[in-house]
Amino acid sequence: MSDLINGRTPFVIAAEINTIKYQVGKIFLQSIIEIGSRLKEAKGLLQYGEWAKWLEESVSYSQKTAERMIRVFEEYGPKQLESSDAQSPTADTQAQVRPDLNFTQALILLGVPEEARGEFIAELDIDNITTRELQKKVNDWKLAREERDQAQQDNTGLRKVVDEQANQITHLTKANDNLRTKSEELSESNRALEQDTEKKQAELEKVKNRASYKTVENMSKRLTQVYNKAVANKVAFLYENLEKTFKELMGEMKELAAKEPETHNLFKKNVTDFLMKSLKENVHTENEQG
């Protein structure tokens, strides 16, 4: 009862405990920053391959823990110094207004890039936010950033597709214009050719109607008739000689058959082959002419 009178309530006690926890967290963060600074210094002095062994034997840290401390130093160390130096004319404005963080908050906020972290923290009630709430806000921020980046990437891809299609349309338009021009040129050339053909045809008709042309044409016909008649007479003469010669050949073959049967058979075969060959050649020539 006396505690209630003096203002000591469970709510007040819880507030005091949380305040102490927060202050311990800030002290712990400052300690981690100091340790991270020295770990980075030591790492720069060690030879390649000695880092993990030195951590285990000298300070009992795993390499993962040490790298995390170094990162905390690199991310928050300079800003911690700037925020604690209120008189420094070179102190970064964002660092001066940034509230002090505890170690857990500092680790969670590593999920936000340094260039966006100050603005992100400024929008939070960092002194009264729980660890779970802070983690959720960081996760939500990362998700929103990923969605924004994806949207920008999609927009860039869409713009590229639109540009490509626009280029294709421009190319097709030019090709269509060129085709139309060539088509018009071809039509003009075709019209000129038709006109020239009509002109040549008219000139040819005029030539055919001239008396000299008709005279030459009639003379050519008469010469052809004379030539054909001469050929016919020659064929008739050759046929008469062939018939006479063939009759004489058959008479001689008959006498030879009585005197020299073997010789007769030989010449008979030759004559037969000659006649068959001549007949085949004559039929082949007629087929080609037909």
Buried (B, 14 or more C-beta within 10 A) or exposed (E): EEEEEEEEEEEEEEEEEEEEEBEEBBEBBBEBBBBBBEBBEBBEEEEEEEBEEBBEEEEEBEEEBBBBBBBBBBBBBEBBEBBEEEEEEEBBEBBBEBEBBBBBBBBBBBBBEEEEBBEBBEEBEBEEBEEEEBBEBBEEBEEEEEEEEEEEEEEEEEEEEEEEEEEEEEEEEEEEEEEEEEEEEEEEEEEEEEEEEEEEEEEEEEEEEEEEEEEEEEEEEEEEEEEEEEEEEEEEEEEEEEEEEEEEEEEEBEEBBEEEEEEBEEBBEEBEEEEEEEEEEEEEEEEEEE
